[in-house]
Amino acid sequence: MQPPNRHSEPSLPADRTVWDVAICGGGLAGLLLARQLRREMPELSVVVVERLARPLPDACHKVGESSVELGCQYFERLGLRQYMLERQLPKMGLRFFPGGGDLPLHLRAEIGPCAEPIVSSYQLDRGRLESDLRGFLEADGATLIEGAQVGPIELGQDGALHRVSFTKDGGTQTLTSRWVVDATGRNALLRRQHKLTRSSRHTASSGWFRIAGRFDINVLVPASETEWHSRPLAQKRWLSTNHFMGDGYWVWVIPLATGNTSIGVVIHEDTHDYHEIAGLESTRAFIEKHEPHLAKALADAEVLDFLCLRNYSYSISQGWSKDRWALVGVAGAFVDPLFSPGNDFIALANCFTVEMLRADRAGEDLAERAGMLNMQYRALLHGSFELFRQAAPIYGHASAMSTKVFWNNFAYWSFTCQYYQQNLCRLKGDDQLRVGAIGRRFLELTSHVELLLHTWACMAPERPRPVFLQAPAFPSVLIDAHTTVATKMTLDETLAYMQRRLEQGLEIIGEIVLRIVQELGDERGKELLERVQFATWGVPVPRRRTQLESLPSIERRHRLPDLARDVERGLGPVRRHAAAALARDMLVSIAGG
């Protein structure tokens, strides 16, 4: 699926003076929004003004090379599935190696998929993707102005049209539009102009570079380690987003369709100093210090480029306005590269923008619609920020990290992906309130889990074990949630589905807490539960469930509830302290079960 081989007009068409939508910025967010508008609202005229002109370099330096289910469902919604299969790489899920960077890779825990994903995701060469999207966009009938520097944007007052000025070839031109969308990336013209930036309370930074050629992490392990090399998907590990993790940091390894490989370091600044990754040599030195086996394998690689971002995470107070403007992509907000949510938030912000345009065309109250969408978007951002703010000690703790992956996958597939897939941003009134209540409870539970794992990792540090933990395991509730991501449902079906997943989530958290307190024993287990205020969570742990833990192993296994079996299959056997029985009694007394 090759894009048409043509370029945009060099300047504004002489026969048009007003556009329905002007998109300032032709990166991934702006290009995808323009494509969505041409496909879903073809009656609208769309112009994209972009600073960079083609040809774009392959493997260009942008965050967002790895994608996950929500964003990929959006790509497929825009008719890009065949393109992704032909011009990008299939992704073999997320794979994690937490803790023990000083150890050979086969002596560390591995958390990753045991089979090819049922719902597709992709590794993205951003230069190739954005260049190809420009060709598709021109064929779709949008106007693309390349090599044009936007600024300033003059917003119309009291219903007046907006004016966008830009310089091109040394001259200044102006266009007018009913709607203006800021997709200018971190330049964020409207966000800065209107002081909309808000802190995320997540302080992390990143330095990354590309190396020439494909890098297969299997080279880190001798062929004699046959068990490691025979694990599920072992020969396709290189197609995963691979994470080498330790206390307060992680290193990504991502393959690109053009044959090169992206290597990046993320640090939490409450644990590491930004200057450790502020340049190429310092970033490579950081990898050598914390992941020496990886550094040795990369020592002779040809480095193509380098970039760093300090304190990359931020939120916004407003992304949509009754005055017909919107912010999309990183011109709005940015969360974190872990779990690859960048394209998810592009999808959500673009769909919110299209909903505002629909409301405008239908003559609806834009103030009310913008207020609702802004509230929903901030809630989704807040939920994502919660995954990272306290995660620094979790990255070096294999048991806590595997538990985090289990819960985060469950909540993401059960609520966030369904929120997008079922177009729940369109809901109003009581229907929106019902969805919001479920979403708030998922967010509340996720905050509890993150605090629990943070506290556990700090209280009980551990050395990695050479174990493979399937994420997700077949069969399991996680597989069910994953496969349902691509399923269309009615509103009633969706609400029933989310409520059922929420109830399962309470049971899963009960299982997680039961595992942890049995490992810690009654005294330290009680200290942990008091520190996280477990008694206030509303998570039941029935005595009939804890009593199964005292049964002989075969009888216990046969009598375990399905969800308990799923958790154990995903996280491994329970490790019991000598005082595990006392810990179980203590837990039931606190949970009120």
N, C-alpha and C positions, 0 to 999 in steps of 0.2 A: 504494500500500500504506500506508494511513493507520493509525495506532495507534488502539485503542479510546479513546473519549472518556470516561474515568472516572478517578477518583482512588482511592488506597489508603484502607484503614480508618485512622481517626485514631489508633488505639492497638492494643495486642495483642489478638487474638481471645480472648474469655473462655473458649472451650472448648479451648484448647491451652496447655500449660505447658512443653513441651519440644520444641525443634526439632532436626531432624537436622543442619542447617547454618545458622549465623547468619553473615551477611556484613555486616561493619561498614564502611559506605561504599557509596554508590550512584552513584559516578562510572562511567566507561566500563568499567573492569575489573570492578567488583562487579556491574554490571548484566549484562554479557556472561556472567560466570560463573553468575549465577542463571539466565539463559536457557539456558545449556548444561546445567545440572543438570536443569532442568525438561524439557528435550528428551531427554537421554540417560539420566537416572536419575529418572524421574517419580515413583517410589515414595518419594523423599525429600521431607520438608517443608523449605522454604527461607524464611527471613526476611531481608530487607535493611533495615538501619537507616541512614538518610541524613540528613545535617545540613540540606541545602537542600530546601525545598519548592517544588513547582511554583506558578506557571509559571516555567520557566527561560528566561532571555533567549537569543535566537538569538545566534550568534557569541560565546558565553561564553568567558571568558579561560582557556583551558587549552592546554597543549602537546599536540600530537597531531592537528593538522588534516589532515596529509598522511599517506597510507598507501601501503604497497607490497605486493608479492605475497603474502608469508606471512600477514600480518594480514588481507588481503582474502580469502584462501582460508578463513580462520577465520570471517569474516563470512558467507561463503557456506555454510560448513558449518552455521552456525546459522540458515540459511533467510532470510538478509537480502539476497540478491542483488537481488530485485525492488525491495525497499525502497530499496537504494542507488541503483538506476537512476532511481527516481521522486522521491526526497526529498534525494539528495545529488548531487554532480557527478562525472562521469567524469574521471579524471585522465589527462593525456597525458604520463605519465612524468616523470622528473627531467631538468631542463635546467640547464646550468651555463655561466656566463660568467666564466671565471677570469682574474684579472689585468687591469690597465689600466683601473681605474675612472675615470681622468681622460680616457679616450678615448670617443668616441661608440660606441654599442653595436655598430654594424655593422663597426667596425674591430677588434673583439675576437673571440677564438675563441668559437665556440658549440659546446657538446657536448650533444647531445640526440637524441631519437628521430626516425626518418625515416618512421615509420608508426604508426598507432594500435596500442597494445599488444594482443597476442593474449590474454594473461592480464590480467584487469581489475584496476585499482586505482581509488581514489576520493579526492576532496577532501572533507573532513568538516567540516560545521558542527557543532561539539560540542554546543552548546546544543540545537539541533534533534534531533540524534541521541540524546542522553541523555534528553530529554523523551519522545521517541517510544518509546525502549526501556522506559521506565517503564510506558507504556500496554500494550506488548506483554507485559511481565512480569506485570502484574496479570491479563491475559487467560490467561496460562499457568498461573495458580494459585499463584504465589508471594505472600507477604505483604510489602508495602512500607510501611515506617513513615517518613514524611517529616517534616522539621522537627524532627529528634531529634538531639541532640548526644551522641555515644557517649563513654563513659568513666566509670569504668575498666573494663578487661577482666580478670576474675579467672579464670585458667586452673586447671582442675581437676587435682588430683594423683592419681596411681595409678589412673587410669581414671575418675575422677569427672567429672561434667559441668562445662562451663564456664559462667560467669555473666557476662553483659554488661549493664551498667547504662547508662541513657541518660536524659537530661532532655528533656521535651517539654511545652510549654505551662506551664512553671513547676514541673512535678512530675517526680519521679524514678520510673522503672520499671525492672524487671529481668527479663531472659529467660534461660533456660538452654538449652544446646545440646550435642550430642555433638561437633560440629565448630565451630570458629570461624575465620573468614577475615578477616584485616585487609586491607581495601581502602580505607583512610582517606586515601590519597594521601600528600602530604608530611607530614601529621600523624603518620603511621606509628606508631600507638600501640604495637604489639607490637615493632616493630623498635627503637624507642627504649627501651621498657621492658626489653628483654632485651639491649640493647647489641649489636645484630647488624650495625650499619652498618660498612662497610669502605671504605677509600679506593679510588678507581678509578685514581688517579695521572693523571687527565685533568682539568685545571683550565680550565674554560670557563664563560662567563656569557652571559646573553641579556637583551635588552630588546625588547619588541614591542608593537605597537598595531594596532588595526583602523581602517580608513578606510571611509567610506560610499561605496557604489557599486563597480562593477566597474572594475578597473584593467588595461588591456591593455598589456603592455610594448611592443607594436608601435608605440605612439605615440612611442617614443624614437627611432625611425629615420625619416627623411624618406621619403615615398612614392617619391621619385626613385631610391632605392637598391633597384632592382627585383630584383637577385639575392637580396638578403637577404629581401625580402618574398615571394619565390617559392620559398623553400626548403620542403622537405617539412614538412607540418603548420604552416606559417607562420601561418595564420589561426586556429590552435588553440593557439598558444603560451601564451595566457593561462590555459589549462586545465592547463598543467604546473605543477609546483613549480619556480619559477624562482629560481636562485641567482646573485647578483652577488658575485663573490669577489675577494679580494686577500690579501696577506700577513697571515695570522693572523686573518682575519675572513671572514664571508659574510653577505649580506642575503637573506632569503627574501621572495618574493611569492607568496601562495597565495590563490586565489579561494574564496569560500564560497557555498554554495547559496542563502543568503538575499540574495545580491546585493552583499555587502560583500567587503572584501579584507583579508587579514592581512599585515602588514609586520613583519619582525623582524630584529634584528641579533644575530649570535653572534660573540663574540670569544674568542680564546685568551689567557689572562692572562699567558702568557710573552711576548706580543707587544704587547698593549694593556692599558690600565688599566680596571678595572671601572667606575670613576667616569665614564668616557666614555659609558656607556650606562645610568647609574643612574637617569635620569629621562627624561621625554618629550623635553624640549628638548635635553638632552645627546645622546640617541639620534638625534634628527633632525640635530643638528649633526655627529654622527659620520658619518651617511649623506652629508651635504653635503660633508664633507671627503674622504671616500674614494670615494663614488659620486655625484659632483656632477650628472651627467645624470639619474640617477634622482631625486635630491633635488629638482631643478628641476621634474620632472614631478609630484612629490607635493606641491609647495609649497602649493597651494590646496585640497588634499583635506581633507575634514572628518574630524577624528580623533575616534573614538568612545570609546576607552579606552586604557589603558597598563598594562603589568606588566613587572617584571624579576625575574630569578632569578640569584643569584650562586652560582658553583661548584655548578652543578646536577647534576653527575655523581657517582654513588656506587654502590658495590656492597654485597653482603650476605654474611655468613658462612653463613647458613642461611635457607631460605624455607619448609621443610616439616619437621614434627616427628612423631615417633612418638606424641606426646601429643595429636595430632589438632588441630593448628592450622597455618595457612598464611598466607603473605604474597603478595599479587598486585598488579599495577600498580606505580605509583611508591611504594606503601607498602613494596615490596621494594627494587627497584633502578631506576636510570635511567641510560641511556648517553649519548645525544646526539641532537639533532634532525636532523642531517645524514643523508641516506638514509632518513629517516622510519621508524626501527625501533621506535618506541614501541608501536604496536599489535601488532607481531610479538611483543614480550616479554609483552604482555598475553595473547596467544594461547598462548604457551608456558607461562606461569605458571598460567593457568587450566586448561590441559590436564594439567599436572603435578598440580594440585590434584584434578582429577577422577580421575586415576589413583590418588592416595592414597585417595580415597573408595572406589574400586572395590576396592583392596587390603583396606581395612578391612571392607567388606561380605563379602569372600571369606575373611576370617580369616587373611590373610597376615601375615608379619612386617613390621610397619610401620617398625621401626627400620632394617631392611635396605633397604626401599623408599625411605624418606626419605633415607637416606645416598646411594643411587644417584642419586636425582633432584636432590639438592642438588649433588652433584658435577657432573652434567651441566649444570645451570643455571649454575653458576659458570664452567664451561668456555665456554658460549655467551656469557656476559657478557664474559669475558676476550677472546674472539675479537672481539667488537664494540668493546671499548675500544681494541684494537690499531689499529682503523681511524682513530682520532682523536688519540691521544696525541702523535704526531709530525707531524701533518698541517699545522700552521700555515704553513710555507713553501710547501707544495704548493699551497695555495689560490690563490696569486698566480702560479703557474707553469703555463701552459696545457698544455704537453707532459706534465708530471708529473701534472697533474690528470686529463687525458684517459686516461692510463695507469692511474691509480688507479681511475677509474670502470670501465674495462675489466676489470681484475682483480677488483675488489670485486664487480661484477655476476656475473662467472663463478663465483667462490667461493660467493657467496650463493645463486644459483640452483642450483648443482651440489650443494651440501651442506646449507646451513641450511634452505632451503625443502623439500628432500627429507626432511630429518630430521623436520620437522613433518608434511608431507603423508603420509608413510608410517607415522606414529605410532611412531617408533623409540624414544620414551621408554618404551614398554611392554616393550622387550626386556630380557632377563636373561641372565646367564651369558656363555657364549662369544659369543653373537650380539651382546650389548652391547659386549663387548671388541673385536670386529671393527669395529663402527661407530665406537667410540671411537678406534681406531688411525687410521682414515681421517680422522676429525675433527681429531685432534691434528696430523696431517701438513698438512691444509689450514690450520690455525691457524699452524703453524710457517712455512709458505710465505708466508702473508699477513703475518706479522711481518717476514719477510725483504723482501718487496716494499715495505712501508711504510718500512722503514729505507732501502732503495735510493732510493725516490722523495724522501724527506726529504733525503738526502745530495746527490742530483743537483740538487734545487732550490736548495740552499744553495751548491753549488759552481758552478753554471752558470745564474745568473738569466737570464731572457729576456723580451723584450717580446712582447705578444700579436700574433698574426697574424689577419687577417680570414678565417678558415677555418671551415667547418662540418664537424664530426666526428660521424659517426653513432654513436649509442650506444643500442641496438646496430645494427650494419649488417646489411642483408639481402643475401644469405644469410650465415650465419656460425655458428660454434660457439655464440656467445652466443644467437642466435635459437633454436637447438636446445635449449639449457639453459633458456631462458625458457619456451618452450612446454611443456617436460616438467614444469614446476612443478606443473601441474594434473593430471598423470597418476598414476593409482594403479598400484602395482607390488607383486609379491610380495617377500618378504624377499630371496630369492636374486637376483631381478632388480634390486632396489635396491642391494644390495652390489656387484653386477657393474657397475651404472651408475655408482655413486660411484667405484669403483676406476678405471673408464675415464676419468672426468672428472679424477681425480687425476693420472693419467698425462698427460692432455692439459694439465693445469695446469703440469706440469714443462716441457713443451715451450713453452707460452706464456711462462713466465718466461724460458726460454732466449732466446726471440725478443725479449722486452723488453730483456734485458741486452745482446743483440747490437746492437739499435737504439741504445742509449745509448752504448756504448763507441765505436761508429762515429762518433757525433756528437762525442764528446769527444776522440777521438784516443788514441794508445797511452799517452802519459804520464799524462794526466789520467784516462783510462779505467782504467789500472792503479791509480792512487791511489784512485779510487772503489771499485773491487773490493776493494782491501785494507782500506779503511775499513769496508766492510760485511761483510768476511770471506766473500766469495762462495765461496771454495774449500771452505768447510765446508757449503754448502747441499745438496750432492748433486744439483745441476741440471746435466745434460749439455748441452754445446754441441758437436755433432759437427763435425769438420773438413769433412765432405762437405756440411754445411749452410752453413758460412761461405764455402766456395769458390763457391757460387752467387752471392754478392754481387759477384764480380768479372766476371760475365758481362754481355754487352750487355743492355740493359733488357728487350727483348722476349723474348729467350731466358730471362733470369732469371725473368721473370713467369710464363712457361709451366712452368718447372721448380720453382717454389716449392712446398713442401708446403702442404697445405690450411690448416693452422693458421697458418702464416706468412702466407699470403694473407689470412686472416681478421684477423690482427693489423694488417697493413698497411692493410686496408680500414677498420678502425676507428680507427687512429691516424694515418693519413696516410703519405705517402712518407717513406722514411728520408733524413735529412739527414746527409751524410757530411763528416767532417773530412778535410783533406788527407792525414792519416796513418791513414785508416780501415783500409787493408789491414794496417798494422802492428798496429792495435788488434784486428783479427780474429785475427791470429796469437797475440797476447798472450792473448786470451780463451780460445782453444782450449788453450793451454798451462796456464792456470790451471784450466779446467774438466776437463782430462784427457780431451778428446774426440779 
